[in-house]
């Protein structure tokens, strides 16, 4: 891939905008940009009376997801930053651009950030009267918790979505194209997911735009079996295998997992992860095909190529979908997208490209828009202090996140806080009563929305909820006549944010997440507000922040039980949780800012 680190300094920060605009320009005959969003829709969308199939996920996986938009496949794709989910706002705008009134089917891989942001968008659409259904892809047999004797793996919760995405999207798109209603499209997609299994292997890691070193590495002379497309840990490492040995590993790991087949028909996809040459893929597929035949299976229209990649990761995966008559008909149906066509392309007459002004989510990251000001009001000053402290610890947060994930936590939180500061700086002065519950709540609400949109990923959704729900709690209090932000008022608002994060993320205290720092923080705030000594807000906050900081450090003694970190098992022990650590930094910085303003 192009080494963006040697180019202009802004290249990495504008990477998503650059490649989406380039795709829409190159394939204007098939797709167009979603106005004001990082998404694409099929050129003639919305199609009257047709269910809109909306897919999406992070950049770095092309052809997934934007390359699979077009007639017969997806109607639209919302795109996040590299290896990060699109924000709820981006998903919402993209879905709105595709919706024709017949409803929206969302489909995406089973990753925490995608689940939360698409879920938030679905809630917003429902509130506006748009009916939605969701099918989460869970095809990766190498993911989920380590097997426990007597316990059954729940694929709907525990397995990742990888290259099997393609099969589910293709079936859903074909069902929508033939005129099925929303329930019918969702049923077909769910059936495809239930019939699909994937297993993969990686030979070398990938390098993100602007980075000089790989995000993760695979030891020389070895390969990782079952590694995820963001570098999530695999099942085990083994010596480097040749094509025959690798084909055996892929097939041997899939056969026991496949649903029963009536007549042996299976759709087969041998997927390259980004750096593996097509010739190598074909050499491996030769032996895969033979093994499937030996197992009594009949490969139906096999595909070999790149469908769900991981930038320049070296490796491949094998996906198999067990077919019945309906799935076979839907899989065979024609489609025309930038990356995949089941029939020769239609007329290639030039189509005028609908160029719209693109939003610049990185505007908030420029020095002028996040520059400290002596005139900053309390919320902006506090967020600015949090930005500065988190930025100083960005590398360490990335290191903690890399223990079990993709190492982008520090980058994402800094990006989100920059946007939050810029939004707060423009919002807070416009309120008639600065420092009041209404003013503080309104500023936090706006800043939280900006943070979630700019940061993306699971952390962006959670921190966005922390700010927005806290702000909403203060706004509700102001409506009851509250005139001052007290420790008790703030503690109640944080309680509301805590509940929202639990509902949104599905985690519980003790599962090694930011909740393990947020829960003791809110409890100490309540304790301080109820001491009867007239504790002021600054004292109460500082005491609660100290408790949260100790609790964050104590997460080193917890074993992760949620998200990709859960795959680490005991290997995750001994390292503080990145989310809890960043929350402690933010709470500490806010306390110091409040002290300075006293």
C-alpha positions as CSV (number, residue, x, y, z in Angstrom):
1,X,0.0,0.0,0.0
2,X,1.0,3.6,-0.3
3,X,3.2,4.7,2.5
4,X,1.2,7.8,3.6
5,X,3.7,8.6,6.4
6,X,6.1,9.9,3.8
7,X,3.6,12.3,2.2
8,X,1.9,15.5,3.5
9,X,1.1,15.4,7.2
10,X,-2.6,15.6,6.6
11,X,-2.9,12.5,4.4
12,X,-3.6,10.1,7.2
13,X,-6.2,12.4,8.8
14,X,-8.1,12.8,5.5
15,X,-7.7,9.2,4.3
16,X,-11.4,8.3,4.7
17,X,-12.6,11.3,2.8
18,X,-10.0,10.9,0.1
19,X,-10.7,7.2,-0.7
20,X,-14.5,7.5,-0.5
21,X,-14.5,10.5,-2.8
22,X,-12.2,8.7,-5.2
23,X,-14.4,5.6,-5.2
24,X,-17.6,7.7,-5.9
25,X,-15.8,9.5,-8.7
26,X,-14.4,6.3,-10.3
27,X,-17.7,4.4,-10.0
28,X,-20.2,7.3,-10.5
29,X,-22.1,5.0,-12.9
30,X,-22.9,2.8,-9.9
31,X,-22.7,4.8,-6.6
32,X,-22.8,8.3,-5.4
33,X,-21.8,10.0,-2.1
34,X,-24.3,10.5,0.7
35,X,-24.5,14.3,1.0
36,X,-22.8,15.5,4.1
37,X,-21.7,12.0,5.3
38,X,-19.0,9.4,4.9
39,X,-21.2,7.0,3.0
40,X,-22.2,5.9,-0.5
41,X,-25.6,4.9,-1.9
42,X,-26.4,3.2,-5.2
43,X,-26.8,5.8,-7.9
44,X,-30.6,5.7,-8.3
45,X,-31.4,5.3,-4.6
46,X,-33.9,5.5,-3.0
47,X,-35.8,3.0,-5.1
48,X,-39.6,3.4,-4.5
49,X,-41.2,0.6,-2.6
50,X,-37.9,-1.3,-2.1
51,X,-36.4,-2.3,1.2
52,X,-33.1,-0.5,1.7
53,X,-30.2,-2.8,2.6
54,X,-27.6,-0.7,4.5
55,X,-24.3,-2.2,5.5
56,X,-21.1,-0.7,6.9
57,X,-18.0,-0.7,9.1
58,X,-14.5,0.7,9.3
59,X,-12.2,1.7,6.5
60,X,-9.4,-0.7,5.6
61,X,-11.6,-3.6,4.6
62,X,-12.3,-2.8,0.9
63,X,-14.2,-4.2,-1.0
64,X,-16.2,-4.3,2.2
65,X,-18.2,-2.2,2.6
66,X,-18.5,0.6,0.0
67,X,-17.4,-1.6,-2.8
68,X,-20.5,-3.8,-2.4
69,X,-23.1,-1.1,-3.1
70,X,-25.1,-1.4,-6.2
71,X,-28.1,-3.0,-7.9
72,X,-28.7,-6.5,-6.5
73,X,-26.5,-6.1,-3.4
74,X,-26.4,-3.3,-0.8
75,X,-28.3,0.0,-1.3
76,X,-25.8,1.9,0.9
77,X,-22.8,1.7,3.1
78,X,-21.7,3.9,6.0
79,X,-18.0,4.1,6.5
80,X,-16.0,4.6,9.6
81,X,-12.4,5.6,10.1
82,X,-9.7,2.9,9.9
83,X,-10.8,-0.2,11.8
84,X,-13.5,1.9,13.6
85,X,-17.3,1.8,13.2
86,X,-19.0,4.7,11.5
87,X,-20.7,6.9,14.1
88,X,-24.5,6.8,14.6
89,X,-24.8,10.1,12.9
90,X,-23.1,8.8,9.7
91,X,-25.2,5.6,9.8
92,X,-28.4,7.6,10.2
93,X,-27.6,10.0,7.3
94,X,-26.6,7.1,5.1
95,X,-29.8,5.1,5.9
96,X,-31.9,8.2,5.3
97,X,-30.4,8.6,1.9
98,X,-31.3,5.0,1.0
99,X,-34.8,4.8,2.6
100,X,-37.7,4.7,0.2
101,X,-40.4,4.1,2.8
102,X,-40.3,0.3,2.8
103,X,-38.0,0.0,5.7
104,X,-34.3,-0.4,6.3
105,X,-32.3,-3.6,6.9
106,X,-29.0,-3.0,8.7
107,X,-26.3,-5.6,8.4
108,X,-22.7,-5.5,9.7
109,X,-20.1,-7.6,11.5
110,X,-20.4,-8.4,15.2
111,X,-18.1,-5.7,16.7
112,X,-19.0,-3.6,19.7
113,X,-18.6,-0.2,18.0
114,X,-20.7,-1.2,15.0
115,X,-23.4,-2.8,17.2
116,X,-23.7,0.4,19.3
117,X,-23.6,3.0,16.6
118,X,-25.9,1.1,14.2
119,X,-28.2,0.5,17.2
120,X,-28.3,4.2,18.0
121,X,-29.1,5.0,14.4
122,X,-31.9,2.4,14.4
123,X,-33.4,3.9,17.5
124,X,-33.3,7.4,16.0
125,X,-35.0,6.1,12.8
126,X,-37.6,4.3,14.8
127,X,-38.4,7.5,16.6
128,X,-39.0,9.1,13.2
129,X,-41.3,6.4,12.1
130,X,-38.8,4.4,9.9
131,X,-39.0,0.7,10.4
132,X,-35.7,-1.2,10.7
133,X,-34.4,-4.7,11.2
134,X,-30.9,-5.7,12.0
135,X,-28.9,-8.8,11.0
136,X,-25.5,-9.0,12.6
137,X,-23.0,-11.3,10.9
138,X,-21.3,-13.9,13.1
139,X,-19.5,-16.3,10.8
140,X,-16.0,-16.4,12.3
141,X,-15.7,-19.9,14.0
142,X,-12.3,-18.8,15.5
143,X,-13.8,-16.1,17.7
144,X,-15.9,-16.1,20.9
145,X,-14.8,-17.1,24.3
146,X,-12.4,-20.0,24.9
147,X,-14.4,-23.3,25.0
148,X,-15.7,-24.3,28.4
149,X,-16.7,-27.8,29.0
150,X,-20.5,-28.1,29.0
151,X,-21.0,-24.5,27.9
152,X,-22.4,-23.7,24.4
153,X,-20.9,-20.9,22.4
154,X,-23.6,-18.3,21.4
155,X,-22.7,-17.2,17.9
156,X,-25.1,-14.3,18.1
157,X,-23.1,-12.7,20.9
158,X,-19.6,-14.1,20.8
159,X,-18.5,-14.6,17.1
160,X,-17.1,-11.9,14.9
161,X,-18.2,-11.1,11.4
162,X,-15.5,-11.5,8.8
163,X,-15.6,-12.5,5.1
164,X,-18.9,-14.2,5.5
165,X,-20.3,-10.7,5.5
166,X,-20.3,-11.0,1.7
167,X,-22.7,-14.0,1.6
168,X,-25.1,-12.3,4.0
169,X,-25.1,-9.0,2.1
170,X,-25.5,-10.7,-1.2
171,X,-28.5,-12.7,-0.1
172,X,-30.1,-9.7,1.6
173,X,-29.6,-7.5,-1.4
174,X,-31.1,-10.1,-3.8
175,X,-34.1,-10.6,-1.6
176,X,-34.7,-6.8,-1.5
177,X,-34.2,-6.5,-5.2
178,X,-36.9,-9.1,-6.0
179,X,-39.4,-7.2,-3.9
180,X,-39.5,-9.0,-0.5
181,X,-40.8,-6.9,2.4
182,X,-38.7,-6.0,5.3
183,X,-39.5,-9.1,7.3
184,X,-38.7,-11.3,4.3
185,X,-35.4,-9.6,3.6
186,X,-34.4,-9.9,7.3
187,X,-35.4,-13.6,7.3
188,X,-33.3,-14.3,4.2
189,X,-30.3,-12.5,5.7
190,X,-30.6,-14.3,9.0
191,X,-30.9,-17.6,7.2
192,X,-27.7,-16.8,5.2
193,X,-25.9,-15.9,8.4
194,X,-27.0,-19.1,10.1
195,X,-25.7,-21.2,7.2
196,X,-22.3,-19.4,6.9
197,X,-19.0,-20.2,8.6
198,X,-15.5,-18.7,8.1
199,X,-12.0,-19.6,9.3
200,X,-8.8,-17.7,8.4
201,X,-5.0,-17.4,8.8
202,X,-2.6,-14.5,8.8
203,X,1.1,-14.5,7.9
204,X,1.9,-10.9,8.6
205,X,0.3,-7.8,10.1
206,X,-0.8,-4.6,8.5
207,X,0.3,-1.0,8.6
208,X,-2.2,1.9,9.0
209,X,-2.1,5.1,6.9
210,X,0.5,7.4,8.3
211,X,2.2,4.8,10.4
212,X,5.8,3.7,10.1
213,X,5.4,0.4,11.9
214,X,2.9,-2.5,11.5
215,X,-0.1,-2.4,13.8
216,X,0.7,-5.9,14.9
217,X,3.2,-8.5,13.8
218,X,3.4,-12.3,13.3
219,X,6.6,-14.0,14.3
220,X,9.0,-14.9,11.5
221,X,8.4,-18.3,10.1
222,X,5.0,-18.7,11.8
223,X,1.4,-17.9,11.0
224,X,-1.6,-17.2,13.2
225,X,-4.7,-19.4,12.8
226,X,-7.9,-17.6,13.3
227,X,-6.6,-14.1,13.7
228,X,-9.2,-11.4,13.3
229,X,-9.3,-8.7,10.6
230,X,-8.2,-6.0,13.1
231,X,-5.4,-8.2,14.5
232,X,-7.6,-9.8,17.2
233,X,-5.8,-12.8,18.7
234,X,-6.3,-16.1,16.8
235,X,-6.6,-19.6,18.2
236,X,-3.0,-20.5,18.0
237,X,0.3,-19.9,16.2
238,X,1.9,-22.6,14.0
239,X,4.8,-22.9,11.6
240,X,4.4,-21.4,8.2
241,X,2.3,-23.9,6.1
242,X,2.4,-24.6,2.4
243,X,-0.7,-24.4,0.2
244,X,-1.7,-28.0,0.8
245,X,-1.2,-27.8,4.6
246,X,-3.0,-24.5,4.8
247,X,-6.0,-25.8,2.8
248,X,-6.2,-28.7,5.1
249,X,-6.2,-26.4,8.2
250,X,-9.0,-24.2,6.7
251,X,-11.2,-27.1,5.7
252,X,-10.6,-29.1,8.9
253,X,-11.6,-26.2,11.1
254,X,-14.8,-25.5,9.0
255,X,-16.2,-29.0,8.4
256,X,-17.2,-29.7,12.0
257,X,-18.9,-26.3,12.2
258,X,-21.0,-26.5,9.0
259,X,-24.8,-26.9,9.3
260,X,-26.2,-30.0,7.7
261,X,-26.7,-29.9,3.9
262,X,-29.5,-31.6,2.0
263,X,-27.7,-32.1,-1.2
264,X,-24.1,-31.0,-0.6
265,X,-24.4,-27.6,-2.3
266,X,-22.2,-24.9,-0.8
267,X,-21.2,-21.4,-1.8
268,X,-17.4,-21.0,-1.3
269,X,-15.3,-17.9,-0.9
270,X,-11.5,-18.0,-0.6
271,X,-10.8,-14.4,0.5
272,X,-7.5,-12.6,0.5
273,X,-6.8,-10.2,3.4
274,X,-4.9,-7.6,1.4
275,X,-1.4,-8.6,0.6
276,X,-1.7,-12.2,-0.6
277,X,-1.3,-12.6,-4.3
278,X,-4.2,-13.9,-6.4
279,X,-1.9,-16.7,-7.7
280,X,-1.3,-17.8,-4.1
281,X,-5.0,-17.8,-3.4
282,X,-5.7,-19.9,-6.5
283,X,-2.9,-22.4,-5.5
284,X,-4.6,-22.8,-2.2
285,X,-8.1,-23.0,-3.6
286,X,-7.1,-26.0,-5.8
287,X,-6.6,-28.0,-2.7
288,X,-9.6,-26.5,-0.8
289,X,-11.8,-27.6,-3.7
290,X,-10.5,-31.1,-3.6
291,X,-11.0,-31.4,0.1
292,X,-14.6,-30.1,-0.1
293,X,-15.4,-32.7,-2.8
294,X,-13.8,-35.4,-0.7
295,X,-16.2,-34.4,2.1
296,X,-19.2,-34.9,-0.1
297,X,-19.8,-31.1,-0.7
298,X,-20.5,-29.5,-4.1
299,X,-18.9,-26.1,-4.4
300,X,-21.4,-23.8,-6.2
301,X,-20.0,-20.8,-8.1
302,X,-16.9,-20.5,-6.0
303,X,-15.3,-17.1,-5.6
304,X,-11.5,-16.4,-5.1
305,X,-10.3,-12.9,-4.5
306,X,-10.5,-10.0,-2.1
307,X,-13.9,-9.3,-0.5
308,X,-13.1,-8.4,3.2
309,X,-9.5,-7.3,3.6
310,X,-7.4,-5.8,6.4
311,X,-5.3,-3.2,4.6
312,X,-2.0,-5.0,3.6
313,X,-2.3,-7.9,6.0
314,X,-0.9,-11.1,4.5
315,X,-3.3,-14.0,4.9
316,X,-6.6,-15.5,3.7
317,X,-9.8,-16.9,4.9
318,X,-12.2,-19.6,3.7
319,X,-16.0,-19.0,3.9
320,X,-18.7,-21.6,3.2
321,X,-22.4,-21.1,3.1
322,X,-24.6,-24.2,3.0
323,X,-27.2,-23.7,0.3
324,X,-30.9,-24.7,-0.1
325,X,-33.0,-23.8,-3.2
326,X,-33.9,-20.3,-1.9
327,X,-30.3,-19.3,-0.9
328,X,-29.0,-20.7,-4.2
329,X,-31.5,-18.6,-6.1
330,X,-30.6,-15.4,-4.2
331,X,-26.9,-16.0,-4.4
332,X,-27.2,-16.5,-8.2
333,X,-29.2,-13.4,-8.7
334,X,-27.4,-10.7,-10.7
335,X,-25.8,-7.7,-9.1
336,X,-23.5,-4.8,-10.2
337,X,-21.2,-3.1,-7.7
338,X,-17.8,-1.5,-8.0
339,X,-16.1,-4.6,-6.6
340,X,-18.4,-7.5,-7.6
341,X,-20.6,-8.2,-10.6
342,X,-22.5,-11.4,-11.3
343,X,-23.1,-10.5,-14.9
344,X,-21.3,-8.4,-17.5
345,X,-21.5,-4.7,-16.6
346,X,-24.4,-2.8,-18.2
347,X,-23.8,0.2,-20.5
348,X,-20.8,2.2,-19.3
349,X,-22.1,5.4,-20.8
350,X,-20.7,8.3,-18.8
351,X,-22.8,9.4,-15.9
352,X,-22.4,12.8,-14.5
353,X,-20.8,12.6,-11.0
354,X,-23.0,14.2,-8.4
355,X,-20.3,16.2,-6.5
356,X,-21.6,17.5,-3.2
357,X,-19.7,19.5,-0.6
358,X,-18.2,16.9,1.7
359,X,-18.1,17.4,5.5
360,X,-14.7,17.7,7.1
361,X,-14.9,15.9,10.3
362,X,-11.2,16.8,10.9
363,X,-11.9,20.5,11.0
364,X,-12.2,20.2,14.8
365,X,-8.7,18.7,14.9
366,X,-7.0,21.7,13.5
367,X,-4.9,23.7,16.0
368,X,-7.1,26.8,15.7
369,X,-10.4,25.0,16.6
370,X,-9.0,23.4,19.8
371,X,-6.7,26.1,21.0
372,X,-7.0,27.0,24.7
373,X,-8.5,30.4,25.4
374,X,-8.4,32.5,28.5
375,X,-12.0,33.2,27.9
376,X,-13.2,29.6,27.9
377,X,-16.2,29.0,30.1
378,X,-16.2,26.1,32.7
379,X,-17.3,23.2,30.5
380,X,-15.0,24.1,27.6
381,X,-12.1,24.7,30.0
382,X,-12.7,21.3,31.6
383,X,-12.9,19.5,28.2
384,X,-9.8,21.3,27.1
385,X,-7.9,20.1,30.2
386,X,-9.1,16.6,29.5
387,X,-7.9,16.8,25.9
388,X,-4.4,18.0,27.0
389,X,-4.0,15.3,29.6
390,X,-5.2,12.5,27.3
391,X,-3.1,13.7,24.4
392,X,0.0,13.6,26.7
393,X,-0.9,9.9,27.4
394,X,-2.1,9.0,23.9
395,X,0.8,6.6,23.3
396,X,0.3,4.8,26.6
397,X,-3.4,4.4,26.0
398,X,-2.7,2.9,22.6
399,X,-0.2,0.5,24.2
400,X,-2.8,-0.7,26.7
401,X,-5.4,-1.1,24.0
402,X,-3.0,-3.1,21.8
403,X,-2.7,-5.8,24.5
404,X,-6.1,-7.1,23.4
405,X,-7.2,-5.0,20.4
406,X,-6.1,-2.8,17.6
407,X,-4.2,-0.1,19.6
408,X,-6.3,2.9,18.4
409,X,-7.9,3.9,21.7
410,X,-5.7,6.8,22.4
411,X,-6.0,8.1,18.8
412,X,-9.8,7.8,18.8
413,X,-10.3,9.5,22.2
414,X,-8.0,12.4,21.3
415,X,-9.8,12.8,18.0
416,X,-13.2,12.8,19.8
417,X,-12.1,15.2,22.5
418,X,-10.8,17.7,20.0
419,X,-14.2,17.8,18.3
420,X,-15.9,18.0,21.7
421,X,-13.8,21.0,22.7
422,X,-14.5,22.8,19.5
423,X,-18.2,22.2,19.8
424,X,-18.3,23.3,23.4
425,X,-16.3,26.4,22.6
426,X,-18.9,27.5,20.1
427,X,-22.0,26.3,22.2
428,X,-21.3,27.3,25.7
429,X,-21.0,31.2,25.3
430,X,-24.4,31.3,23.5
431,X,-26.3,30.3,26.7
432,X,-27.9,33.1,28.7
433,X,-26.8,31.7,32.1
434,X,-23.3,30.2,31.9
435,X,-22.6,27.6,34.6
436,X,-26.3,26.9,35.2
437,X,-27.6,23.2,34.9
438,X,-29.2,24.2,31.6
439,X,-26.1,25.7,30.1
440,X,-23.8,23.0,31.3
441,X,-26.2,20.3,30.2
442,X,-26.7,21.8,26.7
443,X,-22.9,22.1,26.2
444,X,-22.3,18.6,27.3
445,X,-25.0,17.3,25.1
446,X,-23.6,19.0,22.0
447,X,-20.0,18.1,22.9
448,X,-21.0,14.4,23.4
449,X,-22.6,14.2,20.0
450,X,-19.5,15.8,18.4
451,X,-17.2,13.4,20.2
452,X,-19.2,10.3,19.2
453,X,-19.3,11.4,15.5
454,X,-15.6,12.2,15.3
455,X,-14.2,9.4,17.4
456,X,-16.3,6.5,16.1
457,X,-15.7,3.0,17.4
458,X,-17.0,1.5,20.7
459,X,-15.2,4.1,22.8
460,X,-16.6,6.9,20.8
461,X,-20.1,5.6,21.4
462,X,-19.5,5.1,25.1
463,X,-17.8,8.4,25.8
464,X,-20.4,10.2,23.6
465,X,-23.1,8.6,25.7
466,X,-21.3,9.6,28.9
467,X,-21.4,13.3,27.9
468,X,-24.8,13.4,26.2
469,X,-26.7,11.5,28.9
470,X,-25.0,13.5,31.7
471,X,-26.0,16.7,29.8
472,X,-29.5,15.4,29.3
473,X,-29.8,14.7,33.0
474,X,-28.8,18.3,33.9
475,X,-31.2,19.7,31.3
476,X,-34.1,17.7,32.9
477,X,-33.1,19.0,36.3
478,X,-33.1,22.6,35.0
479,X,-36.7,22.1,33.8
480,X,-37.7,21.3,37.4
481,X,-36.3,24.7,38.6
482,X,-32.8,23.7,39.6
483,X,-30.6,26.8,39.4
484,X,-27.2,25.4,40.4
485,X,-25.0,22.4,39.6
486,X,-24.5,20.7,42.9
487,X,-22.6,17.4,43.7
488,X,-26.0,15.6,44.1
489,X,-27.4,17.0,40.9
490,X,-24.2,15.9,39.0
491,X,-24.2,12.5,40.7
492,X,-27.7,11.9,39.5
493,X,-26.8,12.9,36.0
494,X,-23.8,10.6,36.0
495,X,-26.1,7.8,37.2
496,X,-28.2,8.3,34.1
497,X,-25.1,8.2,31.9
498,X,-23.9,5.0,33.7
499,X,-27.3,3.3,33.0
500,X,-27.2,4.3,29.4
501,X,-23.7,3.0,28.9
502,X,-24.7,-0.3,30.5
503,X,-27.7,-0.6,28.2
504,X,-25.8,0.4,25.1
505,X,-22.7,-1.6,25.6
506,X,-24.1,-4.6,27.4
507,X,-21.2,-4.8,29.9
508,X,-21.3,-5.0,33.6
509,X,-19.1,-3.8,36.4
510,X,-16.2,-6.3,36.9
511,X,-15.8,-7.2,33.2
512,X,-12.8,-4.9,32.8
513,X,-14.3,-1.9,31.0
514,X,-14.6,1.8,31.7
515,X,-17.5,0.9,33.9
516,X,-15.0,-0.3,36.5
517,X,-13.8,3.3,36.9
518,X,-17.2,5.1,36.3
519,X,-19.1,3.1,38.9
520,X,-16.9,4.0,41.9
521,X,-16.7,7.5,40.6
522,X,-20.5,8.0,40.7
523,X,-20.8,6.2,44.0
524,X,-18.2,8.5,45.6
525,X,-19.9,11.5,44.1
526,X,-23.1,10.4,45.9
527,X,-21.2,9.8,49.1
528,X,-19.6,13.2,49.0
529,X,-23.0,14.9,48.3
530,X,-24.6,13.0,51.2
531,X,-22.0,13.7,53.9
532,X,-23.9,16.6,55.4
533,X,-20.8,18.8,55.6
534,X,-21.8,21.0,52.7
535,X,-19.1,19.6,50.4
536,X,-18.7,21.8,47.4
537,X,-18.6,20.5,43.8
538,X,-14.9,20.9,43.3
539,X,-14.0,18.9,46.5
540,X,-16.6,16.2,45.7
541,X,-15.4,15.8,42.1
542,X,-11.7,15.7,43.1
543,X,-12.4,13.0,45.7
544,X,-14.5,11.0,43.2
545,X,-11.8,11.3,40.5
546,X,-9.2,10.0,42.9
547,X,-11.3,6.9,43.6
548,X,-11.8,6.4,39.9
549,X,-8.1,6.6,39.3
550,X,-7.4,3.9,41.8
551,X,-10.2,1.8,40.4
552,X,-8.8,2.1,36.9
553,X,-5.4,0.9,38.1
554,X,-7.1,-2.0,39.8
555,X,-8.5,-3.2,36.5
556,X,-5.1,-4.7,36.0
557,X,-6.3,-7.4,38.3
558,X,-9.4,-8.2,36.3
559,X,-9.7,-10.7,33.5
560,X,-11.5,-9.1,30.4
561,X,-15.0,-10.6,29.8
562,X,-16.4,-8.3,27.0
563,X,-15.4,-7.4,23.5
564,X,-12.3,-8.5,21.7
565,X,-10.3,-8.4,24.9
566,X,-12.3,-11.4,26.2
567,X,-10.4,-13.6,23.7
568,X,-7.2,-12.9,25.6
569,X,-8.5,-14.7,28.7
570,X,-5.8,-14.8,31.4
571,X,-3.3,-13.2,29.0
572,X,-5.2,-9.9,29.5
573,X,-4.5,-10.1,33.2
574,X,-1.9,-7.6,34.6
575,X,-2.7,-4.7,32.3
576,X,-5.1,-1.9,33.2
577,X,-8.1,-1.5,30.9
578,X,-7.5,1.3,28.3
579,X,-11.0,2.6,28.6
580,X,-10.9,2.8,32.4
581,X,-7.5,4.5,32.2
582,X,-8.6,7.1,29.8
583,X,-11.7,7.8,31.8
584,X,-9.6,8.3,34.9
585,X,-7.4,10.8,33.1
586,X,-10.4,12.7,31.9
587,X,-12.0,12.8,35.3
588,X,-8.7,13.9,36.9
589,X,-8.2,16.7,34.3
590,X,-11.8,18.0,34.8
591,X,-11.2,18.1,38.6
592,X,-8.0,20.1,38.1
593,X,-9.8,22.5,35.8
594,X,-12.6,23.0,38.3
595,X,-10.0,23.7,41.0
596,X,-8.2,26.2,38.9
597,X,-11.5,28.0,38.2
598,X,-12.6,28.1,41.8
